[in-house]
């Protein structure tokens, strides 16, 4: 094996990680990409790899609140606490939080609260969410387009209100992160 001090930096990757990272100062994990693994299976998979953090993805049916029993939530929480593990929950990206139709926005807020409850009950440290999609129908072209700039003020006001309500709802239980 070569010595880094002689200008040759060809240390094996795993040796470099072991020598520069410690569990006390660095958290390394991944976002579970399988749509089939239950939260318990995903946490166990992560623990087996030696990682200390996991993000569960709310877009996957297996991670919907109605598909995770109270017993399973408690088991996930115990696994996390017993192993010094970090769980992060990523909400679905398709929940409307800025709709100009109040019934849709209120439905989106209700659904997000269900996800926040799920994440908190499983012991998650953070909850990541998106503002929803800002789509418009263009009569001239007959196409739906996603707004990239110049989002009408009404959508922004409604989104800000929704975000404030989610932060208030989750206060003291989870860190709320906007992606």
CORFEN-V581673 format. One record per pair of residues at least 12 apart in sequence whose C-alpha atoms are under 10 Angstrom apart, sorted by the first residue. I is the first residue (numbers start at 1). J is the second residue. D is the distance in whole Angstrom. If there is no record, write none. Layout:
I/J/D + I/J/D
This chain:
23/50/10 + 23/51/9 + 23/52/8 + 23/84/10 + 26/52/9 + 27/51/8 + 27/52/6 + 27/53/6 + 27/54/10 + 27/85/9 + 27/86/8 + 28/50/9 + 28/51/6 + 28/52/6 + 28/53/6 + 28/54/8 + 28/86/9 + 29/46/7 + 29/47/9 + 29/49/9 + 29/50/9 + 29/51/5 + 29/52/6 + 29/53/4 + 29/54/5 + 29/55/8 + 29/85/10 + 29/86/8 + 29/87/9 + 30/46/8 + 30/51/8 + 30/52/9 + 30/53/7 + 30/54/5 + 30/55/6 + 30/56/9 + 30/88/10 + 31/46/10 + 31/53/9 + 31/54/6 + 31/55/4 + 31/56/6 + 31/57/7 + 31/87/10 + 31/88/9 + 31/89/9 + 31/90/9 + 32/45/9 + 32/46/9 + 32/54/7 + 32/55/6 + 32/56/6 + 32/57/7 + 32/60/10 + 33/55/9 + 33/56/8 + 33/57/8 + 33/60/9 + 34/56/10 + 34/57/9 + 34/60/8 + 34/62/9 + 35/57/9 + 35/58/10 + 35/59/9 + 35/60/5 + 35/61/7 + 35/62/7 + 35/63/8 + 36/60/8 + 36/61/8 + 36/62/6 + 36/63/9 + 37/56/10 + 37/60/10 + 37/62/7 + 37/63/9 + 38/56/9 + 38/60/10 + 38/61/10 + 38/62/6 + 38/63/7 + 38/67/9 + 38/68/8 + 38/72/9 + 39/54/10 + 39/55/10 + 39/56/7 + 39/57/10 + 39/62/8 + 39/63/7 + 39/68/8 + 39/72/8 + 39/73/8 + 39/75/9 + 39/76/7 + 39/122/9 + 40/68/10 + 40/72/7 + 40/73/8 + 40/74/10 + 40/75/7 + 40/76/6 + 40/77/9 + 40/79/8 + 40/80/10 + 40/122/10 + 41/76/9 + 42/54/8 + 42/55/9 + 42/56/8 + 42/76/10 + 43/55/9 + 43/56/9 + 43/76/7 + 43/77/10 + 43/79/8 + 43/80/8 + 43/85/9 + 43/86/10 + 43/87/8 + 44/76/9 + 44/79/8 + 44/80/10 + 46/85/9 + 47/79/9 + 47/80/9 + 47/83/8 + 47/85/8 + 51/85/8 + 51/86/10 + 52/80/9 + 52/83/8 + 52/84/7 + 52/85/5 + 52/86/6 + 52/87/9 + 53/80/9 + 53/84/9 + 53/85/6 + 53/86/4 + 53/87/6 + 53/88/8 + 54/80/10 + 54/85/8 + 54/86/6 + 54/87/5 + 54/88/6 + 54/89/8 + 54/124/9 + 55/86/9 + 55/87/6 + 55/88/5 + 55/89/5 + 55/90/7 + 55/124/9 + 55/126/9 + 55/127/9 + 55/128/9 + 56/87/8 + 56/88/6 + 56/89/5 + 56/90/6 + 56/91/9 + 56/119/9 + 56/124/9 + 56/127/10 + 57/88/9 + 57/89/6 + 57/90/5 + 57/91/6 + 57/92/7 + 57/93/10 + 57/128/10 + 58/89/7 + 58/90/6 + 58/91/5 + 58/92/5 + 58/93/8 + 58/115/8 + 58/119/10 + 58/128/10 + 58/129/10 + 59/90/8 + 59/91/7 + 59/92/4 + 59/93/7 + 59/94/8 + 59/95/10 + 60/91/10 + 60/92/8 + 63/89/10 + 63/90/10 + 63/91/10 + 63/92/10 + 63/115/9 + 63/118/9 + 64/91/9 + 64/92/9 + 64/114/9 + 64/115/8 + 64/118/9 + 65/111/9 + 65/114/7 + 65/115/6 + 65/116/9 + 65/117/8 + 65/118/6 + 65/119/9 + 66/114/9 + 66/115/10 + 66/118/9 + 68/118/8 + 68/122/10 + 69/118/10 + 70/118/9 + 70/121/8 + 70/122/9 + 72/121/10 + 72/122/8 + 73/118/7 + 73/119/9 + 73/120/9 + 73/121/6 + 73/122/5 + 73/123/8 + 74/121/7 + 74/122/6 + 74/123/9 + 75/122/8 + 76/121/9 + 76/122/6 + 76/123/8 + 76/124/10 + 77/119/10 + 77/120/9 + 77/121/7 + 77/122/5 + 77/123/5 + 77/124/8 + 78/122/8 + 78/123/8 + 79/122/9 + 79/123/9 + 80/122/8 + 80/123/7 + 80/124/9 + 81/122/10 + 81/123/8 + 85/123/10 + 85/124/10 + 85/125/10 + 86/123/8 + 86/124/7 + 86/125/7 + 86/126/9 + 87/119/9 + 87/120/10 + 87/122/8 + 87/123/7 + 87/124/5 + 87/125/6 + 87/126/7 + 87/127/9 + 88/119/8 + 88/120/10 + 88/122/10 + 88/123/9 + 88/124/5 + 88/125/6 + 88/126/5 + 88/127/6 + 88/128/8 + 88/174/9 + 88/175/9 + 89/115/9 + 89/116/9 + 89/118/9 + 89/119/6 + 89/120/9 + 89/122/9 + 89/123/10 + 89/124/6 + 89/125/8 + 89/126/6 + 89/127/5 + 89/128/6 + 89/129/9 + 89/174/10 + 89/176/10 + 90/115/9 + 90/116/10 + 90/119/9 + 90/126/8 + 90/127/6 + 90/128/5 + 90/129/6 + 90/130/9 + 90/177/9 + 90/178/10 + 90/179/9 + 91/111/10 + 91/112/7 + 91/115/7 + 91/116/8 + 91/119/9 + 91/127/7 + 91/128/6 + 91/129/5 + 91/130/8 + 92/111/10 + 92/112/9 + 92/115/9 + 92/128/9 + 92/129/7 + 92/130/8 + 92/132/9 + 93/128/10 + 93/129/7 + 93/130/6 + 93/131/8 + 93/132/6 + 93/133/8 + 93/179/10 + 94/108/9 + 94/129/10 + 94/130/8 + 94/131/9 + 94/132/6 + 94/133/7 + 95/107/9 + 95/108/5 + 95/109/8 + 95/110/10 + 95/111/8 + 95/112/8 + 95/129/9 + 95/130/8 + 95/131/8 + 95/132/6 + 95/133/8 + 96/108/5 + 96/109/8 + 96/111/10 + 96/112/10 + 96/130/9 + 96/131/7 + 96/132/5 + 96/133/7 + 96/134/9 + 96/159/9 + 96/162/10 + 97/109/7 + 97/112/9 + 97/130/9 + 97/131/6 + 97/132/6 + 97/133/9 + 97/134/10 + 97/155/9 + 97/156/10 + 97/158/7 + 97/159/6 + 97/160/9 + 97/161/9 + 97/162/6 + 97/163/8 + 98/131/7 + 98/132/7 + 98/133/8 + 98/134/8 + 98/154/8 + 98/155/5 + 98/156/7 + 98/157/8 + 98/158/5 + 98/159/4 + 98/160/8 + 98/161/9 + 98/162/7 + 98/163/9 + 99/132/9 + 99/133/9 + 99/134/8 + 99/135/10 + 99/154/9 + 99/155/7 + 99/156/10 + 99/158/7 + 99/159/8 + 100/154/7 + 100/155/7 + 100/157/10 + 100/158/7 + 100/159/10 + 101/158/10 + 102/158/9 + 105/158/8 + 105/159/9 + 105/162/8 + 106/162/9 + 108/132/9 + 108/162/9 + 109/162/7 + 109/163/9 + 109/165/8 + 109/166/7 + 110/166/10 + 112/129/9 + 112/162/10 + 112/166/8 + 113/165/10 + 113/166/7 + 113/169/7 + 113/170/8 + 115/127/9 + 116/128/10 + 116/166/8 + 116/167/10 + 116/169/9 + 116/170/7 + 116/173/9 + 116/174/8 + 116/176/9 + 117/169/10 + 117/170/8 + 117/173/9 + 117/174/10 + 119/173/9 + 119/174/8 + 120/170/8 + 120/173/6 + 120/174/7 + 121/173/9 + 123/173/9 + 123/174/9 + 124/173/9 + 124/174/7 + 124/175/9 + 125/173/8 + 125/174/5 + 125/175/6 + 125/176/9 + 126/170/10 + 126/173/9 + 126/174/5 + 126/175/4 + 126/176/6 + 126/177/7 + 127/170/9 + 127/173/10 + 127/174/6 + 127/175/6 + 127/176/5 + 127/177/6 + 127/178/9 + 128/174/10 + 128/175/8 + 128/176/6 + 128/177/5 + 128/178/6 + 128/179/7 + 129/163/9 + 129/166/10 + 129/176/8 + 129/177/6 + 129/178/5 + 129/179/6 + 130/163/10 + 130/177/9 + 130/178/6 + 130/179/5 + 131/155/10 + 131/156/9 + 131/159/7 + 131/160/9 + 131/162/9 + 131/163/8 + 131/178/8 + 131/179/8 + 132/159/9 + 133/146/7 + 133/147/8 + 134/146/6 + 134/147/6 + 134/148/8 + 134/149/10 + 134/151/8 + 134/152/9 + 134/155/8 + 134/156/10 + 135/147/6 + 135/148/9 + 135/151/10 + 163/176/9 + 163/177/10 + 163/178/9
